[in-house]
Amino acid sequence: MTTPDQVLDHLSRTTDQIFGRDDFRDRLASGRRLRIKFGVDCTAPDLHLGHAVNLWMMRYLQDLGHVVVFLLGDTTTRIGDPTGRNTTRPVLTEDEIDRNASAFLEQVTLVLRNDPDVLEIRRNSEWYDPMTITDLIGQLSMVTHSELLARDMFQKRLRDHREIAMHELIYPVLQGYDSVALKSDVTIVGSDQLFNETMGRNLQSKHGQVPQTVITSMITPGLDGGSKQSKSLNNYVGLARSADEQFGRLMTLNDELIETWATVYTELPREQVEDLARRAARGGGSARDAKLELAEAIVTRYHGLLAAARSRRTFLDVFSERRLPESIPELSVTDLRPTMLDLVAAARPDLTRSAVRRLIVGGGVRLDGRQHQDPLAQVAVATGAVLQIGRRRWHRLKIEHGE
């Protein structure tokens, strides 16, 4: 049987702070199955390795038999968490919330065990929809105005002379009450959610429950060594991306971060992590080889050994020996002389046309090895031609003749 000290030691590798450590130790020692609250707002998810730190900690607890309660904040999503924002957030429709909830579940189960014995899925509309106004005011009466305004982002809003809407003030109370409704034992969050989850501890005490333990996880710099991983900064590795794309992005990591990323994003033994750090410090080919090993270890965690080894070979072939990848997806084309803008937009439907235009003008697109920088220029295409977009995307064109 795994002891409480062993659990804490395992989690310490990616833990920043623990609030309620003694309660957590007592709960683990009791032998009962713990309820691990994992609450998300149903905004559009694009999870990256930084988010997965918490997921792997929860997965470890699942493997010990504890239950992750995946709480979809459908009601609180309609309100909007002000965390890290200077303005209120747009309210989503019910259809948008449902689509985002499904996408969230699909991504988090890349790490979490999708087994009903250790994964419980709930929505906070279960308790908020039937709640009367009297009940709601009763919950709000347990929290003071000064407690809410102590929140850092509210203080910043006040300093910047920006409005704070009343619904934003009560958001932390609602998220805190989620812990009461779920009888949460522990929650693992980023530091940006500490205020809300501490509110949960406060409300649980007032409802006669043992306060949940709040574990905050380590935050690492992005690939560029600057801010934490962010889609807007394009310094992240997407959780749901292909093995090849993950591997390629990992090879752009700053050498100085190899030790940190190996510690946080892998389970490599400490001795191996230290060896990677020593080799990275030597620079040159030694650092590149260390980064190759790190990338392979991280990709293995999400895609398996064979896929990671294949991605390593592909990376070396493409970037070291300038070969094309062995497998290139096909792109069907019906227009024999499309504009470069239309051609790239068909290959990258995830990008806006403005983003496609910038990519082309910036020299990021080649057709059969020739760079094209005029978005509106018509190009002659043929079956078998290779379109390269950026450094890691290729498409082999296939002409589809209309009837």
SEMAR-952731 format. One record per residue: x, y, z of N, C-alpha, C in turn. Coordinates in steps of 0.05 Angstrom, whole numbers, plus 5000, padded with zeros to 4 digits. Layout:
% SEMAR-952731
XYZXYZXYZ ...
//
This chain:
% SEMAR-952731
501749765000500050005000501850255000 501050454983502550704982501950875006 504050965020503651125044503151415037 501951565056501651855051504252005044 506451925057508952055051509951995023 509451755013510151684986508451834966 505951874972504152034954505152314953 505652434976506652714977509352744963 511052544966513652554953513352544923 511552374913511152354884510052614873 508052734887506852974877508753224880 510653204898512453434903514053514878 514453334859516053394835514853624820 512153644820510853854804509054034822 509454024848507854184866509254444873 507654654874508654914883508054954913 505454954920504554984947502354794954 502054724980499854564989498554705012 495954755010494354875032492554665043 493054595069491554375081493054105079 495754125081497353885079496653675100 496353755125495753565146493153425141 491053575133488453455126488853245104 490453315084490853135061492252875071 494252915088495552675099493652495114 491952625130489952465146488052325128 487152465107485252335088486552095074 489052125066490451905053490751675072 491351735097491851525117489251375124 486951505119484351375126483751145108 484951135085484450915066482050945049 480451155053477951185037478651315010 476951284991477351394965476751694966 478651854957478352144958477052244933 475652474936474352604914476052844906 477052844881478853044872477353224853 476853464861475253654845477053764822 475953734798477353844774475254014759 475154274765473054444754474054604730 472454614709473254774686470854934677 471355174667469355324653469255224624 466955224612466655094586467255284563 469455434565470455594543471955404524 472455504500473755334480476555244490 476954984492479554884503481654844481 484054914487486354854471488654794491 488454564503490254504526493054454516 494954524533497854484527499154334550 501754294547503254134567503054264595 502854524596502654654622500054564637 497854554622495354454634495654164643 497154004628497353724633498853654659 500353854670501753804695499653724717 497553874719495453804738494053544732 493653494706492353244698493953004705 496653014702498252784709498352734739 498152954755497952914784495352784792 493252864778490652734783490652444773 491952394751492052124740493551944760 495552044772497051884793495151804815 493451994824491551934846489351744836 488551774811486651574799487851294800 490351274793491651004793491750884821 491551054841491450954869488650894878 486650934859483950864866482151104873 483251344873481651584880480151684856 478051844861476151924840476552214832 476952264807476952534797474152614789 473152824801470452924794470853154774 470353094749470653284727468153464727 468453704737466253884740466154084717 464054064701463654254679462054484690 463254714691461954954702460155084682 457954944674456155054654454755304663 453955304689452755554700454755774703 457055714715459055924719460256024693 460255854672461255944646459456174636 456856144641455056354631455456614646 456856604669457456844685460056954676 462156794676464756874667466656934689 468856784690470956824710472657064702 472957264720474657504713477657454715 478457214723481357164728483057254705 484957434711486957524691485757704670 483357804674482157964653481658254663 481858434645481258714652478458794645 477058634630474358684622472658434626 470058464626468358234629468558064604 467957804608468257614586465557574572 465557544545462957494531461657244541 458957254542457357024551456956834528 457256574533456956374512454156264511 453356164488450656044485450755754496 448355634500448255364510449655164490 449155204464450455034444453455054445 454555294448457455334450458555194475 457055224497457955094522458054784518 455954674506455954384502458154284484 458654434462460854354444463554374459 463954584473466454624488466854414509 464654334523464854134544465753864532 464653794508465453544495468353554487 469253784477472053804469473953794493 473053904515474653894540475053614549 472853464549472953184558474753024540 474653064514476252924495479252974500 479953224507482753284511483753194538 482253224559483253154586483552854588 481952694573482152404575484552294559 486052474547488652394536490552324559 489952434583491552374606489952224627 487652334634485952204655484851944646 484451754664483151504658480151554655 479151484631476351524626474751274634 474851224660473550984672471651094693 469051024690467051134709467551064738 469350864743470050804770471851014783 473351154766475251364776474851634763 472851664746472251914734469251964734 468452164750465652244753465252504739 463252524722462752774707460252904717 460553154725458353314737458153584724 455853714727455453994718454454154742 455454404745454454544769451654664765 450554634742447654704739445954514755 447054274763445554084780444554214805 446254394817445354524842444654814839 445654944817444955224814442255264800 441455094782438955134769436555124788 436554924807434254914826434555104850 436855234852437255404876435455644876 434155704898432355934900434056184906 432856414901434356664906434956694936 433256584953433756594982436156424989 436356184977438656014982441256144972 441156274949443456404938444456624956 442556794965443357014983444456905009 443456675017444456555042447456475038 448156375015450956305010452656565008 451656764995453157014992453557155019 451757105038451957235064454257125080 455456905072457656785086460356915078 460357095059462857215049462557515050 464657655059464457945062465558085037 464758335034465558505012468658535012 469858575035472758615036474258355028 473158125035474357875026474557854996 472357934983472257924954474158124941 474158364951475758574939478758544944 479458354962482258304966483558164942 481958064924482957924901484658114884 487058014876488958184861487758314837 486358154820485458274795483258484799 481758464822479858674828481258924837 483458894852484959124860486159264836 487059104816488159224792486059374776 483659264775481459394761480859664774 480859674800480359924815482460124809 484960034810487160224804487060334776 486160164758485960254730483260394723 481660444744479060574741477260424722 477360154723475559994707473359874724 471059844712468759744726469059454734 467759374756467559094765464559034766 463658864750460758794750460158624774 457658644784456958494808457158194804 456458094780456557804776459457704778 461457874771464157794773465057774803 463957944819464657934847463657674860 461357574851460357334865461357084852 462857104829463856864817465556684836 467456804851469056634869467256494890 465056614898463356484917462056234904 461156264879459856044865461855814861 464255884852466255674848466955544875 467155704896467655594922465455404931 462955484926460755314934460755044919 461855034895462154784880463554574898 465554664913467054474930465254364952 463354534962461454444982459554244970 458454304947456554124934457753854927 460353854920461653604912462953454935 463053584959464453474982467353414974 468553614962471253574951473353534973 475153344969477253284988479853434980 480253454954482753584944482253694917 483653914910483554014883486454104876 487054064850489754124840489454334819 490554564823489954794805492554954800 492355134780494355334776494055554797 496155714801496155914821493956124816 493156154790491056354784488356284796 487956034803485455944815485555914845 487855994857488155964886486056114902 485456364894483456524909480756384909 479856284886477256154885477155904901 479255744900479255484914479655534944 481055744952481155814980478455894991 476856034973474156094980472555834985 473155634969471855374974472555265001 475055285010475755185037474255345058 473955605054472555775073469555685075 468255645052465455575053465055285063 466855105057466654835068466754845098 468454995110468655025139465955115150 464755325137462255435147459955245143 460255045126458154845122458754585138 460754595155461354375172462954155159 464254205136465854015122468854065129 470453845127473253885129474254025103 475654245105476354395081478054225062 477554265036479154125016482054215017 483854035010486654105006486954224979 488354444978488854584952491754554945 492354424923495054384914495454564889 497354744889497954894865500454774852 500354764826502554634811504554834801 506854734794509054894784508355004756 509155254751508755384725511555424713 511855334688514355354675514255564652 516555674644516555864621515755714596 514955864576514255754550516755664535 516355564511518655474495520855684491 519955934490521856154484523256254509 522656144533523956224557522656464570 520556574558519256804569516956734587 514556834580512256784596511456484596 509456414613508556134612507356074585 506855814580505855734554503155874548 502955974524500556124516500056094487 497556064479496856044450497456314437 496856534451497156794439500156854433 501956744450504756784447506056574429 504556374422505556144405508056024417 508155994443510455884456509655634472 507755484461506655254475506755004459 506354774472506154514458503354404463 501754394443498954314446498654024455 496853974473496453704484495353514464 493553614447492253434427493553434400 495953554397497253564372498553294365 499253254340500453004331503152974343 504152724342506852664353508952824338 508752844312510752994296510753284303 508353404307508153684313509153744341 508453574360509553604387512553594387 513653394373516553354373517953604360 516853694338518153924325518054174342 515854224356515754454373517654434397 517854194408519654144430522554204423 523254154398525954204389526654504387 524654674390525154964391525555064419 525454894439525754974467528455094472 528555304488531155424496532755214511 535355194505537054994518537055024548 536855274558536855324587534555194602 532455124587529955014599529854714599 531854584588531654294585531354154612 532854234632532554114658529854164670 528854414669526254474680523954314666 524054304640521954164625522153864630 524553764632524853474638523753404665 524153584684523153544712520053544712 518953744699516053794701514353624682 515353584658513753454637514453164631 516253044646516852764643516952634671 517252374670517752224695520552094694 522352214679525052114677526352124705 527951924713529251924739530952184742 531352264766532752514772535552504760 536852274762539652254751539652304721 537652204707537552254678536952544672 535252674688534652954684537253114688 538753054709541253204714543253154691 543252914679545052864657544253034633 541653054627540753224605541553514610 541353604635542153884641545053924636 546753734644549653764640550353784610 549053614595549553604566548553854552 546253954562545154204551547054444556 548254444580550054654587552554664569 553254444557555654434540555054564513 552454584506551654714481552254544457 551854664433552454524407550954264404 552354074392551153814386550253664411 551753704434551053574459548253674468 547853934466545254044475543053944456 543553924430541553834411540753544417 542753374423542153094429540553074455 541153244475539653234500536753314494 536353514477533653604471532153384455 533553244438532253014424531252814444 532852744464531952554484529652654500 529752914507527453034522524953024505 525153104480522753104462521652824459 523352624457522452354454521052254479 522052334502520852254528518052384531 517852634524515252764527513152654507 513952624482512152514462511352234468 513152074479512451804488510151804508 510151994526508052014546505252034535 505052164511502452214500501752034476 503851934462503351784437504651504437 506251444457507451174458510251174446 511750954453514550934445514950934415 513250774400513650754372513251014357 511151154365510551414352512751614358 513751614383515851804390518451744375 519151494372521551424357521251494328 518851454317518351534289518551834285 517551984304517652274303520552374304 522152244320524952314322526352274295 525852034282527051984256526052184235 523452254236522452444217523752714221 524052794246525253054251528053064240 529652854245532452854236532552844206 530752694193530752684164530052954152 528053084163527053334151528853564157 529653594182531153834190534153804189 535153564191538053524190538953454161 537253294147538153204121536353314099 534453494106532853644087531153454070 530253234081528553054066525553124072 523853024054520953054060520152844079 518052884095517052674113516152434097 516252194110515351954096512351964089 510752074107507852084104506952374103 505752454080504752724077501752714071 500152854086497252844081496552974054 494452864041493552974016491753214019 491853394000490053624000488653623973 486053583972484553583947484153863937 484653903911484454163899482754143873 480854313870479154303846479854523826 481054743835481854963818484754923809 485254923783487954873773489755123775 488555353780490155593783489055763807 489155653831488155803854490156023862 489156213877491056403889492456263911 494856363918496256243940494656273966 493256493969491556533993489456313995 488056253973485956053974487155773979 489455723967490755453970491555413999 492855604011493755574039491355574058 489355734052486955734069485555464069 485655324046484455054045485954854062 488654894062490354714078490254774108 489755034115489755114143487055244150 484855094150482255204157482055314185 484055244202484055344229485055634231 486155734210487256004210485256204197 485256444206483656654192485156724166 483656844148484956924122487057134127 486657304147488757504153491257364163 490957154179493357014189494756864166 493156754147494256624124495856824107 494657054104495957264088498757344100 498757374127501257444140503357224137 502456974138504256744136505556744108 503956804088505056804060506957034056 506157274064507857514061510457484076 510357344099512757304115514557094105 513956974082515756774070515456494081 513156444094512856184107511555964090 511256014063509855824046511555764021 511755504015513255423991511555213976 511755223949510455033932512554903915 512854633919515054483906517754623911 518154713935520754833943521055123936 519255243921519455523913517855693932 519055903943517656073962515756263946 513356303958511356483946510556683968 510756943961510157143981507857333973 506657283950504357443941501757283946 500157363965497757203971495757193948 495657393931493757403909494757293883 497257213882498357103857497156823852 496356783827495356523819497656333814 497356083823499555883819498455643804 500055533787499355283773499855043791 497854883795498154643812497654393796 498854173806498553913794498553703815 497453473809497453253828500353173834 500953143860503653073868505353303877 504453553871505953783880505853803911 507953903923508153913952508054193962 506054243979505654513991506854494019 508754674025509854684052508954944066 507854914090506855144105508455154131 509955364135511655374159513855164158 514855094181517154904182516254614185 513754564193513054294200510454194187 509454324167506954234154507354204124 506653974114506753924085504153804076 503353864051501053734039501753664010 501053424002501353333975498753383960 498853543939496453623925495353403908 492653383907491353193890489053343875 489253353849487253493833484653323831 482453443840479853313838478253453816 477653303794476253423772473253423777 472053653774469153663778467653533755 465053473759463453353738462653553717 
//
